[in-house]
Amino acid sequence: MASANAQTYHVNVIPADPGGAAIWPLSLNNSGLVAGNVGNSPNEKPFTWSIGTGLKTFAQAPNSTETDTRVIGDDGVLYGERKASSGNMGFTIDSNGVYSDFQSYFYPRAVNSAGVVAGMYDSTTAAIYSSSTGMHLLSIPGQGYALDVNDAGVVVGNYFLGDGSHARKWDALGNGTDLEVPQGYSNSNVNAINNAGLSVGYYTDQTGFAHGAYWTPDGTAHLMSGESVGTGFMMDVNDSGVAIGVYSPTQSDNKAVLWTASGGLTRLESILDADSTGWWGFTPTKINNLGQILCTGYAPGSTQAKNILLTPVPEPSSLLAISFSLLAYRRAKRKR
């Protein structure tokens, strides 16, 4: 397996909730802030966590029977959906914990730097929302959803027909086209797009096995591994073109991997720093522009999965700057 990235990575464990509730990290922004839910439905509460700030929980949305936080923007605003007797509602939470509803029956899944939110309306239709233009339904031949949107306003998602799933892309004007599926493969699923227009996901062969895939900005499909051996899927890609996913050359050998177009696949367990050696069984879900990777994994000798954030070593200069800023703020606050 080729080396896609010469950096090593350090395991940072996301701590358990002090009250003993389960923690479900779902999103990671480009400042290293993780967001998700604490507790199980219907009693879950939103949370954020970072290496510098620690764990912060928020109250449930008022007048709601369930609160599900899904996305955190680079400005720290949380997005999710809540259930209430009056119906489901998309919401935001600012850094002070203040809730605001923004669209009924809208389920957020991603947000770009301009505040355009991608998701689905009424659990059946791909849609986008912004505070300036409201909600727009995206054209799809069947039921589906939008999963990601880049800063150019290009959206990716999936729809479903009787023959299976189909990956789709919409330009900033809302014009939709299906992403290519190579000959010999059938269903396709796209999970993410970066600001260069590179999309990642997977498609399935005629026997139903998934294969990690990427699509160039023109929609052309490529196998992630460069070959048809094994199975896999790709979950996310950052603006440097580093993608994360799982690749299985055999049924009994699942490998969490990094991928770049120039370097191919690299197993995450092979590029851990000395302090993190022995961690295993990673399942990556998100990667940000700092190269940090949100995933689950197992400590040496353990059979209980933990939520972790893998951080590049040495840390990127932008991450160090954020850490120094937080440290300076805390020192100044103590002097007051």
Steps between C-alpha positions, in 0.01 A plus 500: 500500500646836394580786736251781449624721781842522668359654820437301813185535709434524873193352669297748707218331690172692514408469869189328626210706629544560877145377552573173326285561192613376160673750271431501125741726304361577153676808363842668494574855387820652364601637841503154658165536676301176525121499537228244551266369767531380859257232612253282315176593326277664607710651779812600308658845535736683263870520584824645370855396581850594393851431626525858626151560640389164635142372514206742497137384506186696416142470620243329282304722265204657681156348446654197331475127557830428322806701393742364239814705425664408169736774376738766629606789279841663500344788697405258778126507428326164546231370266251222558137398513258484791172324553204680652124458518468766231727308262868453425719807462854579390688705761826678571682554831744788539808496723290624794260209472215704351268300275343637181263312271557554128291259292228249574563138401858574392780261599849660478800291395771754404565875486749707299685820589215715362244335726335292226366186667459172309263229614155367433145622526230279654741201496447451125640788293851644461501866597715798592426791730652841567375785714510738202317288241302249705457135405537358149411145402755334272398303192519122542328218310408320824512546876834613639709747695795738479804415712760770436549845346826677419580871512413539130148379579544163327291235676530121500255237618316183409159393377327163481304318231388141457843406365687638805689815598645769272761765584411849379656846484330839473676817388454834674193569283336176608553310175541131581696226323573142598860413581656242272494128578765295314402207284463186709377686808148588607385709796693811602510707820681829557579623853703821470643768269792739558556854376694372197193304389642156589226267625537170685277204579460154355327291237408135497589220261259247353536275806402780739846577646589866556816660361644834610468761228577859415358730237697782339324839459365397158322202660736230367522196730816325621569211736665624819743211523585509132390138467189291537640266769332517841218720627477839662339840528617859548332729752650848469765712323669827599616791285851351474349199323558260792211256527413253777317171492525125542663254261476121534730296274337189653182449703698452824733800457332840535743791476423862588683699235612838376505558127643759261503492121880512493576267791221244495387326818672504840379302801436730797640254752835508320555876547429553871756677719690312773252603772210357300655172386271202551170675440298301250163448330446857383181605322551853364204728427624860452823680403555877519742739330743466791525130416327398824290184472189423703458127555450216741777264601626255759777555753775234521355183650148645518181371341294811576494767229578860593424826321827660396648783299818418308724805475797535261846513659659749480185705534418730207596862563134605479409257779786627715379856446153402621649329808717804583200731463295288741788493748544877484127552548492277808800677655345840438172382650676379818662842545166681501 
